[in-house]
Amino acid sequence: MNDITDYAVPLRWQDGEPSVDALMTLIGDADVVGLGEPTHGDSQSVRLKHAIVNRLSGLGGRTLLAWERGVGGLELLSKRLSERRGLPAEHVALMYPWVYREVLDLLDWLGAVGAERDVLLRGIDMDGPPPDDVIAELRSNARPPLSQALLTVQERVAESENHDLTAAEWSAMTQGLRSTAHGGASLSRADLLVLSAIAQWGEYERLKAVNATNPTPWDYRDQCLADNLVTQRDITAPDRVAFWAHNGHVSTLPARAGRRLADQENITYRAIGVAFGAGSFIAWEPRAGAYSRRLVPVTAQAPPAGSLEALLQHAKLEDCVIDLRAMRHARSPLAEPLIMREVGLAAAGSQFVAPRLITASFDILVWIEELSPASVIRGPQATW
């Protein structure tokens, strides 16, 4: 255990906010930083990543905050942010599932300092489904037959809310968009990326409908996240990128978005993962073998033997930052594959996934002893 503590630097919190000096030193000269999170609903991860984005944006030049949300949805949200220098709570639905007070604080901060510090918020996930306002604006700027293909998208969005579409229906929608790209001649590069993200959603749904294995829907999504980040980077020309997503996406394991970014010749990538021992977080409410969109607190399962979390608890580590790159040697206690907690929105089953080599998953690991749930924003328009 001494080997772990030798490479662990305390992570201090004051008034609920973390000091990220140690993290910034380890990030170094990276121009793309993967900011992971072990859940989509804990307070500490959001505040930690907010603090890192704050510091990155203070280095000068342009910072791109590339978020695991739809390209078109965040394009719309960014416009509202720039117009209002903040975001009314009723518009936070565009960030679902990150509908939290902590995220609204971040968006308010972006609205206040975005122009002064040149911080851009952009989505890099597929748009599934895209907001009506986004499709309507694209249609207004497109010529036939693309405008007709976008009308089909709107129809498929409405239909998919009531019943499952067939693989053929998803394929027809996707091919219709891609085959009419010449109708986007009057569209900007950003608008063309939105079109691409809508087509990606259609292909993702088709892969799910046929239970595809090569690629799996999940591997395809990671490919899209990486490709869209690279495209947003080309469009916005930032000095650095903060890639805000789940641990599973920022990871440098094969087929993950982080691995695809790390393999880019013109990118210096750092992957930061977050692990925790106990506490609670926000996730979907299970209902009769399925899930609703309602977000509720969930208690963290106790780490099992053979897990990273059990190992770090046994080492009696307090909140800290661990340089995993320094532990990529045979004598490291992390040199053997370990189970690790990985919770998306569905948390009713096991919260732990198959063993993996932690030192190959991330460059930096943040350990937090106990998490607390993020503060969900409720209101008359909330469906969660």
TAQUI-V607626 format. One record per pair of residues at least 24 apart in sequence whose ideal C-beta (glycine too) atoms are under 10 Angstrom apart, sorted by sequence separation. I is the first residue (numbers start at 0). GAP is how many residues later the second one is. If there is no record, write none. Layout:
# TAQUI-V607626
i = {I | I}
gap = {GAP | GAP}
This chain:
# TAQUI-V607626
i = {69 | 83 | 85 | 86 | 128 | 129 | 148 | 151 | 152 | 173 | 174 | 176 | 177 | 199 | 224 | 246 | 249 | 275 | 277 | 333 | 334 | 22 | 26 | 68 | 84 | 85 | 128 | 131 | 148 | 150 | 151 | 172 | 173 | 176 | 177 | 198 | 199 | 224 | 246 | 247 | 276 | 277 | 307 | 310 | 332 | 333 | 339 | 17 | 29 | 68 | 80 | 84 | 85 | 94 | 126 | 130 | 131 | 148 | 149 | 172 | 173 | 175 | 176 | 221 | 240 | 242 | 246 | 276 | 307 | 311 | 331 | 333 | 15 | 23 | 68 | 79 | 80 | 83 | 84 | 128 | 129 | 148 | 149 | 173 | 174 | 196 | 199 | 221 | 242 | 245 | 246 | 275 | 310 | 331 | 333 | 15 | 19 | 22 | 23 | 26 | 39 | 66 | 68 | 81 | 82 | 84 | 94 | 128 | 147 | 148 | 172 | 173 | 174 | 195 | 199 | 220 | 228 | 232 | 239 | 240 | 242 | 245 | 246 | 274 | 309 | 310 | 17 | 19 | 22 | 26 | 68 | 77 | 80 | 81 | 84 | 93 | 127 | 128 | 148 | 172 | 173 | 221 | 227 | 242 | 307 | 308 | 309 | 327 | 16 | 17 | 19 | 32 | 34 | 67 | 76 | 80 | 84 | 126 | 145 | 148 | 149 | 171 | 172 | 173 | 196 | 217 | 225 | 226 | 229 | 241 | 276 | 305 | 307 | 308 | 328 | 12 | 15 | 16 | 17 | 19 | 23 | 34 | 36 | 66 | 79 | 80 | 128 | 144 | 145 | 148 | 169 | 170 | 173 | 195 | 196 | 217 | 221 | 224 | 225 | 228 | 229 | 232 | 276 | 277 | 305 | 306 | 307 | 308 | 326 | 327 | 333 | 17 | 18 | 19 | 22 | 23 | 31 | 33 | 34 | 77 | 81 | 127 | 128 | 147 | 148 | 169 | 170 | 172 | 173 | 195 | 222 | 224 | 225 | 228 | 274 | 276 | 305 | 306 | 307 | 308 | 326 | 327 | 10 | 16 | 17 | 19 | 34 | 76 | 77 | 80 | 81 | 145 | 146 | 149 | 168 | 169 | 172 | 221 | 222 | 223 | 224 | 225 | 226 | 232 | 274 | 275 | 276 | 305 | 306 | 307 | 323 | 325 | 12 | 16 | 17 | 19 | 20 | 23 | 31 | 144 | 145 | 148 | 149 | 169 | 170 | 171 | 192 | 196 | 221 | 222 | 225 | 226 | 229 | 232 | 274 | 304 | 306 | 323 | 324 | 12 | 19 | 23 | 144 | 145 | 147 | 169 | 170 | 192 | 195 | 218 | 219 | 221 | 224 | 225 | 228 | 272 | 276 | 277 | 303 | 323 | 327 | 19 | 66 | 77 | 143 | 145 | 146 | 168 | 169 | 218 | 220 | 221 | 224 | 225 | 229 | 274 | 275 | 276 | 302 | 321 | 323 | 10 | 16 | 93 | 142 | 144 | 145 | 146 | 164 | 168 | 169 | 217 | 218 | 221 | 222 | 225 | 229 | 274 | 302 | 303 | 321 | 323 | 324 | 81 | 92 | 141 | 144 | 145 | 166 | 167 | 169 | 170 | 192 | 217 | 218 | 221 | 225 | 228 | 302 | 323 | 324 | 326 | 81 | 93 | 141 | 142 | 143 | 145 | 166 | 169 | 170 | 191 | 192 | 215 | 323 | 324 | 80 | 142 | 145 | 164 | 165 | 166 | 168 | 169 | 214 | 276 | 300 | 321 | 322 | 323 | 64 | 141 | 142 | 145 | 156 | 159 | 163 | 164 | 166 | 167 | 189 | 192 | 225 | 299 | 322 | 323 | 77 | 140 | 141 | 142 | 152 | 155 | 166 | 167 | 188 | 189 | 192 | 300 | 308 | 309 | 321 | 322 | 77 | 140 | 141 | 142 | 165 | 166 | 188 | 191 | 275 | 299 | 308 | 320 | 321 | 76 | 77 | 140 | 141 | 142 | 156 | 163 | 164 | 165 | 166 | 306 | 307 | 320 | 321 | 64 | 76 | 77 | 140 | 141 | 149 | 152 | 155 | 159 | 163 | 166 | 188 | 189 | 297 | 306 | 319 | 320 | 321 | 74 | 76 | 137 | 140 | 148 | 152 | 155 | 188 | 189 | 300 | 303 | 305 | 306 | 319 | 320 | 73 | 74 | 75 | 140 | 187 | 188 | 274 | 299 | 303 | 307 | 310 | 318 | 319 | 73 | 74 | 149 | 152 | 297 | 298 | 300 | 302 | 303 | 306 | 307 | 318 | 319 | 64 | 73 | 137 | 141 | 145 | 148 | 152 | 155 | 271 | 272 | 297 | 300 | 301 | 302 | 305 | 317 | 318 | 319 | 72 | 73 | 136 | 140 | 148 | 294 | 297 | 300 | 307 | 316 | 317 | 318 | 62 | 70 | 71 | 73 | 272 | 295 | 299 | 300 | 316 | 317 | 318 | 45 | 49 | 53 | 56 | 68 | 70 | 72 | 74 | 271 | 292 | 298 | 314 | 316 | 48 | 49 | 52 | 56 | 68 | 69 | 70 | 73 | 137 | 141 | 270 | 297 | 307 | 311 | 315 | 45 | 48 | 62 | 63 | 64 | 65 | 66 | 68 | 69 | 70 | 71 | 72 | 75 | 76 | 78 | 136 | 137 | 290 | 312 | 45 | 46 | 49 | 53 | 57 | 61 | 62 | 63 | 64 | 65 | 66 | 67 | 68 | 69 | 70 | 71 | 72 | 74 | 75 | 269 | 290 | 311 | 39 | 40 | 45 | 49 | 52 | 56 | 60 | 61 | 62 | 63 | 64 | 65 | 66 | 67 | 68 | 69 | 70 | 72 | 74 | 137 | 289 | 290 | 311 | 312 | 39 | 40 | 42 | 44 | 45 | 48 | 52 | 56 | 59 | 60 | 61 | 62 | 63 | 64 | 65 | 66 | 67 | 68 | 69 | 71 | 72 | 75 | 133 | 136 | 137 | 290 | 307 | 311 | 39 | 40 | 41 | 42 | 43 | 46 | 58 | 59 | 61 | 62 | 63 | 64 | 65 | 66 | 68 | 69 | 71 | 72 | 75 | 78 | 289 | 308 | 40 | 42 | 45 | 46 | 49 | 53 | 56 | 57 | 65 | 69 | 70 | 71 | 74 | 134 | 288 | 307 | 39 | 41 | 45 | 49 | 56 | 63 | 69 | 72 | 73 | 133 | 134 | 137 | 282 | 283 | 285 | 36 | 55 | 56 | 57 | 69 | 71 | 72 | 75 | 282 | 283 | 285 | 286 | 56 | 71 | 74 | 280 | 282 | 283 | 284 | 285 | 53 | 55 | 56 | 70 | 71 | 133 | 134 | 281 | 282 | 283 | 284 | 285 | 69 | 129 | 133 | 276 | 282 | 283 | 53 | 71 | 129 | 274 | 275 | 281 | 282 | 52 | 71 | 126 | 274 | 280 | 126 | 129 | 272 | 273 | 274 | 275 | 52 | 121 | 126 | 129 | 282 | 123 | 126 | 127 | 128 | 272 | 122 | 125 | 126 | 127 | 280 | 299 | 121 | 122 | 125 | 126 | 129 | 299 | 124 | 125 | 126 | 127 | 128 | 123 | 125 | 126 | 127 | 128 | 122 | 125 | 126 | 127 | 298 | 124 | 125 | 126 | 296 | 297 | 124 | 125 | 127 | 128 | 296 | 125 | 127 | 295 | 296 | 125 | 294 | 124 | 125 | 294 | 296 | 295 | 294 | 293 | 294 | 274 | 294 | 272 | 15 | 274 | 294 | 272 | 273 | 293 | 294 | 295 | 250 | 272 | 278 | 292 | 293 | 294 | 270 | 271 | 272 | 273 | 274 | 275 | 276 | 277 | 278 | 279 | 280 | 282 | 292 | 293 | 250 | 270 | 271 | 272 | 273 | 274 | 275 | 276 | 277 | 278 | 279 | 280 | 281 | 291 | 292 | 247 | 269 | 270 | 271 | 272 | 273 | 274 | 275 | 276 | 277 | 278 | 279 | 280 | 281 | 291 | 127 | 246 | 269 | 270 | 271 | 272 | 273 | 274 | 275 | 276 | 277 | 278 | 279 | 280 | 281 | 125 | 246 | 247 | 268 | 269 | 270 | 271 | 272 | 273 | 275 | 276 | 278 | 281 | 125 | 246 | 247 | 275 | 124 | 245 | 246 | 247 | 245 | 246 | 273 | 125 | 245 | 124 | 125 | 245 | 284 | 123 | 124 | 283 | 123 | 258 | 261 | 123 | 125 | 258 | 281 | 123 | 124 | 252 | 257 | 123 | 124 | 252 | 257 | 122 | 123 | 247 | 250 | 255 | 257 | 121 | 122 | 123 | 253 | 121 | 123 | 250 | 251 | 252 | 123 | 251 | 252 | 121 | 122 | 123 | 250 | 251 | 252 | 121 | 250 | 251 | 121 | 249 | 250 | 251 | 119 | 249 | 121 | 247 | 249 | 121 | 246 | 74 | 119 | 246 | 74 | 119 | 121 | 119 | 123 | 71 | 74 | 75 | 117 | 119 | 246 | 70 | 71 | 74 | 118 | 121 | 123 | 70 | 73 | 117 | 123 | 124 | 71 | 72 | 117 | 119 | 120 | 123 | 70 | 71 | 74 | 70 | 71 | 118 | 120 | 69 | 70 | 72 | 124 | 70 | 71 | 123 | 70 | 71 | 69 | 70 | 69 | 70 | 71 | 69 | 70 | 69 | 124 | 123 | 105 | 97 | 67 | 70 | 67 | 70 | 69 | 73 | 65 | 70 | 67 | 70 | 65 | 66 | 65 | 65 | 63 | 65 | 65 | 63 | 63 | 65 | 63 | 63 | 65 | 62 | 63 | 64 | 61 | 63 | 61 | 62 | 63 | 65 | 66 | 67 | 68 | 60 | 61 | 62 | 63 | 64 | 65 | 66 | 67 | 68 | 60 | 61 | 62 | 63 | 64 | 65 | 66 | 67 | 60 | 61 | 62 | 63 | 64 | 65 | 66 | 67 | 59 | 60 | 61 | 62 | 63 | 64 | 65 | 58 | 59 | 58 | 67 | 55 | 56 | 67 | 99 | 55 | 56 | 98 | 55 | 97 | 55 | 56 | 96 | 55 | 96 | 54 | 96 | 52 | 67 | 51 | 52 | 51 | 48 | 49 | 33 | 48 | 99 | 48 | 96 | 98 | 31 | 95 | 31 | 45 | 96 | 44 | 95 | 31 | 44 | 30 | 44 | 39 | 31 | 39 | 30 | 32 | 33 | 34 | 35 | 36 | 38 | 30 | 31 | 32 | 33 | 34 | 35 | 36 | 37 | 38 | 30 | 31 | 32 | 33 | 34 | 35 | 36 | 37 | 29 | 30 | 31 | 32 | 33 | 34 | 35 | 36 | 37 | 28 | 29 | 31 | 32 | 33 | 35 | 36 | 34 | 35 | 36 | 26 | 33 | 35 | 36 | 35 | 26 | 33 | 34 | 35 | 33 | 32 | 33 | 31 | 33 | 51 | 33 | 35 | 33 | 48 | 33 | 47 | 48 | 31 | 47 | 33 | 33 | 31 | 44 | 31 | 43 | 44 | 31 | 41 | 43 | 31 | 41 | 30 | 31 | 32 | 33 | 34 | 35 | 36 | 37 | 38 | 43 | 30 | 31 | 32 | 33 | 34 | 35 | 36 | 37 | 42 | 44 | 29 | 30 | 31 | 32 | 33 | 34 | 35 | 36 | 37 | 38 | 41 | 43 | 29 | 30 | 31 | 32 | 33 | 34 | 35 | 37 | 41 | 42 | 28 | 29 | 30 | 31 | 32 | 33 | 34 | 35 | 40 | 41 | 42 | 27 | 29 | 38 | 40 | 41 | 28 | 29 | 38 | 39 | 40 | 41 | 27 | 29 | 38 | 39 | 40 | 26 | 37 | 38 | 39 | 40 | 25 | 36 | 38 | 39 | 26 | 25 | 22 | 96 | 96 | 22 | 95 | 40 | 39 | 40 | 40 | 40 | 41 | 38 | 38 | 37 | 104 | 37 | 47 | 102 | 103 | 101 | 102 | 47 | 99 | 100 | 101 | 103 | 99 | 100 | 102 | 43 | 98 | 99 | 100 | 101 | 97 | 98 | 99 | 100 | 96 | 98 | 99 | 98 | 96 | 97 | 98 | 98 | 94 | 98 | 92 | 98 | 91 | 98 | 92 | 95 | 89 | 91 | 95 | 96 | 88 | 92 | 95 | 88 | 89 | 91 | 92 | 88 | 89 | 90 | 91 | 92 | 89 | 92 | 88 | 89 | 88 | 25 | 24 | 25 | 25 | 21 | 22 | 24 | 25 | 21 | 25 | 20 | 21 | 25 | 17 | 19 | 21 | 41 | 37 | 38 | 40 | 17 | 37 | 38 | 39 | 40 | 7 | 37 | 38 | 39 | 40 | 37 | 38 | 39 | 11 | 12 | 35 | 36 | 38 | 40 | 3 | 7 | 9 | 10 | 11 | 39 | 3 | 9 | 10 | 11 | 38 | 7 | 9 | 10 | 0 | 3 | 4 | 7 | 9 | 10 | 0 | 3 | 4 | 7 | 8 | 9 | 10 | 2 | 4 | 7 | 8 | 38 | 0 | 1 | 3 | 6 | 7 | 8 | 37 | 0 | 6 | 7 | 8 | 51 | 0 | 4 | 6 | 7 | 0 | 3 | 5 | 6 | 4 | 5 | 6 | 48 | 3 | 6 | 47 | 6 | 5 | 6 | 47 | 5 | 44 | 43 | 2 | 3 | 44 | 2 | 43 | 6 | 35 | 43 | 2 | 35 | 41 | 43 | 44 | 6 | 43 | 46 | 2 | 3 | 33 | 35 | 37 | 41 | 42 | 43 | 45 | 2 | 3 | 33 | 35 | 36 | 41 | 42 | 44 | 45 | 2 | 3 | 32 | 33 | 35 | 37 | 40 | 41 | 42 | 43 | 1 | 2 | 32 | 34 | 41 | 42 | 0 | 2 | 38 | 40 | 41 | 42 | 29 | 37 | 40 | 38 | 39 | 27 | 38 | 40 | 26 | 25 | 26 | 25 | 22 | 21 | 22 | 21 | 19 | 17 | 17 | 10 | 12 | 10 | 15 | 7 | 10 | 6 | 10 | 7 | 3 | 3}
gap = {24 | 24 | 24 | 24 | 24 | 24 | 24 | 24 | 24 | 24 | 24 | 24 | 24 | 24 | 24 | 24 | 24 | 24 | 24 | 24 | 24 | 25 | 25 | 25 | 25 | 25 | 25 | 25 | 25 | 25 | 25 | 25 | 25 | 25 | 25 | 25 | 25 | 25 | 25 | 25 | 25 | 25 | 25 | 25 | 25 | 25 | 25 | 26 | 26 | 26 | 26 | 26 | 26 | 26 | 26 | 26 | 26 | 26 | 26 | 26 | 26 | 26 | 26 | 26 | 26 | 26 | 26 | 26 | 26 | 26 | 26 | 26 | 27 | 27 | 27 | 27 | 27 | 27 | 27 | 27 | 27 | 27 | 27 | 27 | 27 | 27 | 27 | 27 | 27 | 27 | 27 | 27 | 27 | 27 | 27 | 28 | 28 | 28 | 28 | 28 | 28 | 28 | 28 | 28 | 28 | 28 | 28 | 28 | 28 | 28 | 28 | 28 | 28 | 28 | 28 | 28 | 28 | 28 | 28 | 28 | 28 | 28 | 28 | 28 | 28 | 28 | 29 | 29 | 29 | 29 | 29 | 29 | 29 | 29 | 29 | 29 | 29 | 29 | 29 | 29 | 29 | 29 | 29 | 29 | 29 | 29 | 29 | 29 | 30 | 30 | 30 | 30 | 30 | 30 | 30 | 30 | 30 | 30 | 30 | 30 | 30 | 30 | 30 | 30 | 30 | 30 | 30 | 30 | 30 | 30 | 30 | 30 | 30 | 30 | 30 | 31 | 31 | 31 | 31 | 31 | 31 | 31 | 31 | 31 | 31 | 31 | 31 | 31 | 31 | 31 | 31 | 31 | 31 | 31 | 31 | 31 | 31 | 31 | 31 | 31 | 31 | 31 | 31 | 31 | 31 | 31 | 31 | 31 | 31 | 31 | 31 | 32 | 32 | 32 | 32 | 32 | 32 | 32 | 32 | 32 | 32 | 32 | 32 | 32 | 32 | 32 | 32 | 32 | 32 | 32 | 32 | 32 | 32 | 32 | 32 | 32 | 32 | 32 | 32 | 32 | 32 | 32 | 33 | 33 | 33 | 33 | 33 | 33 | 33 | 33 | 33 | 33 | 33 | 33 | 33 | 33 | 33 | 33 | 33 | 33 | 33 | 33 | 33 | 33 | 33 | 33 | 33 | 33 | 33 | 33 | 33 | 33 | 34 | 34 | 34 | 34 | 34 | 34 | 34 | 34 | 34 | 34 | 34 | 34 | 34 | 34 | 34 | 34 | 34 | 34 | 34 | 34 | 34 | 34 | 34 | 34 | 34 | 34 | 34 | 35 | 35 | 35 | 35 | 35 | 35 | 35 | 35 | 35 | 35 | 35 | 35 | 35 | 35 | 35 | 35 | 35 | 35 | 35 | 35 | 35 | 35 | 36 | 36 | 36 | 36 | 36 | 36 | 36 | 36 | 36 | 36 | 36 | 36 | 36 | 36 | 36 | 36 | 36 | 36 | 36 | 36 | 37 | 37 | 37 | 37 | 37 | 37 | 37 | 37 | 37 | 37 | 37 | 37 | 37 | 37 | 37 | 37 | 37 | 37 | 37 | 37 | 37 | 37 | 38 | 38 | 38 | 38 | 38 | 38 | 38 | 38 | 38 | 38 | 38 | 38 | 38 | 38 | 38 | 38 | 38 | 38 | 38 | 39 | 39 | 39 | 39 | 39 | 39 | 39 | 39 | 39 | 39 | 39 | 39 | 39 | 39 | 40 | 40 | 40 | 40 | 40 | 40 | 40 | 40 | 40 | 40 | 40 | 40 | 40 | 40 | 41 | 41 | 41 | 41 | 41 | 41 | 41 | 41 | 41 | 41 | 41 | 41 | 41 | 41 | 41 | 41 | 42 | 42 | 42 | 42 | 42 | 42 | 42 | 42 | 42 | 42 | 42 | 42 | 42 | 42 | 42 | 42 | 43 | 43 | 43 | 43 | 43 | 43 | 43 | 43 | 43 | 43 | 43 | 43 | 43 | 44 | 44 | 44 | 44 | 44 | 44 | 44 | 44 | 44 | 44 | 44 | 44 | 44 | 44 | 45 | 45 | 45 | 45 | 45 | 45 | 45 | 45 | 45 | 45 | 45 | 45 | 45 | 45 | 45 | 45 | 45 | 45 | 46 | 46 | 46 | 46 | 46 | 46 | 46 | 46 | 46 | 46 | 46 | 46 | 46 | 46 | 46 | 47 | 47 | 47 | 47 | 47 | 47 | 47 | 47 | 47 | 47 | 47 | 47 | 47 | 48 | 48 | 48 | 48 | 48 | 48 | 48 | 48 | 48 | 48 | 48 | 48 | 48 | 49 | 49 | 49 | 49 | 49 | 49 | 49 | 49 | 49 | 49 | 49 | 49 | 49 | 49 | 49 | 49 | 49 | 49 | 50 | 50 | 50 | 50 | 50 | 50 | 50 | 50 | 50 | 50 | 50 | 50 | 51 | 51 | 51 | 51 | 51 | 51 | 51 | 51 | 51 | 51 | 51 | 52 | 52 | 52 | 52 | 52 | 52 | 52 | 52 | 52 | 52 | 52 | 52 | 52 | 53 | 53 | 53 | 53 | 53 | 53 | 53 | 53 | 53 | 53 | 53 | 53 | 53 | 53 | 53 | 54 | 54 | 54 | 54 | 54 | 54 | 54 | 54 | 54 | 54 | 54 | 54 | 54 | 54 | 54 | 54 | 54 | 54 | 54 | 55 | 55 | 55 | 55 | 55 | 55 | 55 | 55 | 55 | 55 | 55 | 55 | 55 | 55 | 55 | 55 | 55 | 55 | 55 | 55 | 55 | 55 | 56 | 56 | 56 | 56 | 56 | 56 | 56 | 56 | 56 | 56 | 56 | 56 | 56 | 56 | 56 | 56 | 56 | 56 | 56 | 56 | 56 | 56 | 56 | 56 | 57 | 57 | 57 | 57 | 57 | 57 | 57 | 57 | 57 | 57 | 57 | 57 | 57 | 57 | 57 | 57 | 57 | 57 | 57 | 57 | 57 | 57 | 57 | 57 | 57 | 57 | 57 | 57 | 58 | 58 | 58 | 58 | 58 | 58 | 58 | 58 | 58 | 58 | 58 | 58 | 58 | 58 | 58 | 58 | 58 | 58 | 58 | 58 | 58 | 58 | 59 | 59 | 59 | 59 | 59 | 59 | 59 | 59 | 59 | 59 | 59 | 59 | 59 | 59 | 59 | 59 | 60 | 60 | 60 | 60 | 60 | 60 | 60 | 60 | 60 | 60 | 60 | 60 | 60 | 60 | 60 | 61 | 61 | 61 | 61 | 61 | 61 | 61 | 61 | 61 | 61 | 61 | 61 | 62 | 62 | 62 | 62 | 62 | 62 | 62 | 62 | 63 | 63 | 63 | 63 | 63 | 63 | 63 | 63 | 63 | 63 | 63 | 63 | 64 | 64 | 64 | 64 | 64 | 64 | 65 | 65 | 65 | 65 | 65 | 65 | 65 | 66 | 66 | 66 | 66 | 66 | 67 | 67 | 67 | 67 | 67 | 67 | 68 | 68 | 68 | 68 | 68 | 69 | 69 | 69 | 69 | 69 | 70 | 70 | 70 | 70 | 70 | 70 | 71 | 71 | 71 | 71 | 71 | 71 | 72 | 72 | 72 | 72 | 72 | 73 | 73 | 73 | 73 | 73 | 74 | 74 | 74 | 74 | 74 | 75 | 75 | 75 | 75 | 75 | 76 | 76 | 76 | 76 | 76 | 77 | 77 | 77 | 77 | 78 | 78 | 79 | 79 | 79 | 79 | 80 | 81 | 82 | 82 | 83 | 83 | 85 | 86 | 87 | 87 | 88 | 88 | 88 | 88 | 88 | 89 | 89 | 89 | 89 | 89 | 89 | 90 | 90 | 90 | 90 | 90 | 90 | 90 | 90 | 90 | 90 | 90 | 90 | 90 | 90 | 91 | 91 | 91 | 91 | 91 | 91 | 91 | 91 | 91 | 91 | 91 | 91 | 91 | 91 | 91 | 92 | 92 | 92 | 92 | 92 | 92 | 92 | 92 | 92 | 92 | 92 | 92 | 92 | 92 | 92 | 93 | 93 | 93 | 93 | 93 | 93 | 93 | 93 | 93 | 93 | 93 | 93 | 93 | 93 | 93 | 94 | 94 | 94 | 94 | 94 | 94 | 94 | 94 | 94 | 94 | 94 | 94 | 94 | 95 | 95 | 95 | 95 | 96 | 96 | 96 | 96 | 97 | 97 | 97 | 98 | 98 | 99 | 99 | 99 | 99 | 100 | 100 | 100 | 101 | 101 | 101 | 102 | 102 | 102 | 102 | 103 | 103 | 103 | 103 | 104 | 104 | 104 | 104 | 105 | 105 | 105 | 105 | 105 | 105 | 106 | 106 | 106 | 106 | 107 | 107 | 107 | 107 | 107 | 108 | 108 | 108 | 109 | 109 | 109 | 109 | 109 | 109 | 110 | 110 | 110 | 111 | 111 | 111 | 111 | 112 | 112 | 113 | 113 | 113 | 114 | 114 | 115 | 115 | 115 | 116 | 116 | 116 | 117 | 117 | 118 | 118 | 118 | 118 | 118 | 118 | 119 | 119 | 119 | 119 | 119 | 119 | 120 | 120 | 120 | 120 | 120 | 121 | 121 | 121 | 121 | 121 | 121 | 122 | 122 | 122 | 123 | 123 | 123 | 123 | 124 | 124 | 124 | 124 | 125 | 125 | 125 | 126 | 126 | 127 | 127 | 128 | 129 | 129 | 130 | 130 | 131 | 132 | 133 | 138 | 146 | 153 | 153 | 157 | 157 | 158 | 158 | 159 | 160 | 161 | 161 | 162 | 162 | 163 | 164 | 165 | 166 | 167 | 168 | 169 | 170 | 171 | 172 | 172 | 173 | 173 | 173 | 174 | 174 | 175 | 175 | 175 | 175 | 175 | 175 | 175 | 176 | 176 | 176 | 176 | 176 | 176 | 176 | 176 | 176 | 177 | 177 | 177 | 177 | 177 | 177 | 177 | 177 | 178 | 178 | 178 | 178 | 178 | 178 | 178 | 178 | 179 | 179 | 179 | 179 | 179 | 179 | 179 | 180 | 180 | 181 | 181 | 182 | 182 | 182 | 182 | 183 | 183 | 183 | 184 | 184 | 185 | 185 | 185 | 186 | 186 | 187 | 187 | 189 | 189 | 190 | 191 | 192 | 193 | 194 | 195 | 195 | 195 | 196 | 196 | 196 | 197 | 197 | 198 | 198 | 198 | 199 | 199 | 201 | 201 | 202 | 202 | 205 | 206 | 206 | 207 | 207 | 207 | 207 | 207 | 207 | 207 | 208 | 208 | 208 | 208 | 208 | 208 | 208 | 208 | 208 | 209 | 209 | 209 | 209 | 209 | 209 | 209 | 209 | 210 | 210 | 210 | 210 | 210 | 210 | 210 | 210 | 210 | 211 | 211 | 211 | 211 | 211 | 211 | 211 | 212 | 212 | 212 | 213 | 213 | 213 | 213 | 214 | 215 | 215 | 215 | 215 | 216 | 217 | 217 | 218 | 218 | 220 | 222 | 222 | 223 | 223 | 224 | 224 | 225 | 226 | 226 | 227 | 228 | 229 | 229 | 230 | 230 | 231 | 232 | 232 | 232 | 234 | 234 | 235 | 235 | 235 | 235 | 235 | 235 | 235 | 235 | 235 | 235 | 236 | 236 | 236 | 236 | 236 | 236 | 236 | 236 | 236 | 236 | 237 | 237 | 237 | 237 | 237 | 237 | 237 | 237 | 237 | 237 | 237 | 237 | 238 | 238 | 238 | 238 | 238 | 238 | 238 | 238 | 238 | 238 | 239 | 239 | 239 | 239 | 239 | 239 | 239 | 239 | 239 | 239 | 239 | 240 | 240 | 240 | 240 | 240 | 241 | 241 | 241 | 241 | 241 | 241 | 242 | 242 | 242 | 242 | 242 | 243 | 243 | 243 | 243 | 243 | 244 | 244 | 244 | 244 | 245 | 246 | 247 | 247 | 248 | 249 | 249 | 254 | 255 | 255 | 256 | 257 | 258 | 259 | 261 | 262 | 270 | 271 | 271 | 271 | 271 | 272 | 272 | 273 | 273 | 273 | 273 | 273 | 274 | 274 | 274 | 275 | 275 | 275 | 275 | 275 | 276 | 276 | 276 | 276 | 277 | 277 | 277 | 278 | 279 | 279 | 279 | 280 | 282 | 283 | 284 | 284 | 285 | 285 | 286 | 286 | 287 | 287 | 287 | 287 | 288 | 288 | 288 | 289 | 289 | 289 | 289 | 290 | 290 | 290 | 290 | 290 | 291 | 291 | 292 | 292 | 293 | 295 | 296 | 296 | 297 | 298 | 298 | 298 | 298 | 299 | 299 | 300 | 300 | 300 | 301 | 301 | 301 | 301 | 302 | 302 | 302 | 303 | 303 | 303 | 303 | 303 | 304 | 304 | 304 | 304 | 304 | 305 | 305 | 305 | 306 | 306 | 306 | 306 | 306 | 306 | 307 | 307 | 307 | 307 | 307 | 307 | 308 | 308 | 308 | 308 | 308 | 309 | 309 | 309 | 310 | 310 | 310 | 310 | 310 | 310 | 311 | 311 | 311 | 311 | 311 | 311 | 311 | 312 | 312 | 312 | 312 | 312 | 313 | 313 | 313 | 313 | 313 | 313 | 313 | 314 | 314 | 314 | 314 | 314 | 315 | 315 | 315 | 315 | 316 | 316 | 316 | 316 | 317 | 317 | 317 | 317 | 318 | 318 | 318 | 319 | 320 | 320 | 320 | 321 | 321 | 322 | 323 | 323 | 323 | 324 | 324 | 325 | 325 | 325 | 326 | 326 | 326 | 326 | 326 | 327 | 327 | 327 | 328 | 328 | 328 | 328 | 328 | 328 | 328 | 328 | 328 | 329 | 329 | 329 | 329 | 329 | 329 | 329 | 329 | 329 | 330 | 330 | 330 | 330 | 330 | 330 | 330 | 330 | 330 | 330 | 331 | 331 | 331 | 331 | 331 | 331 | 332 | 332 | 332 | 332 | 332 | 332 | 333 | 333 | 333 | 334 | 334 | 335 | 335 | 335 | 336 | 337 | 337 | 338 | 341 | 342 | 343 | 344 | 346 | 348 | 350 | 355 | 355 | 356 | 356 | 357 | 357 | 358 | 358 | 359 | 361 | 363}
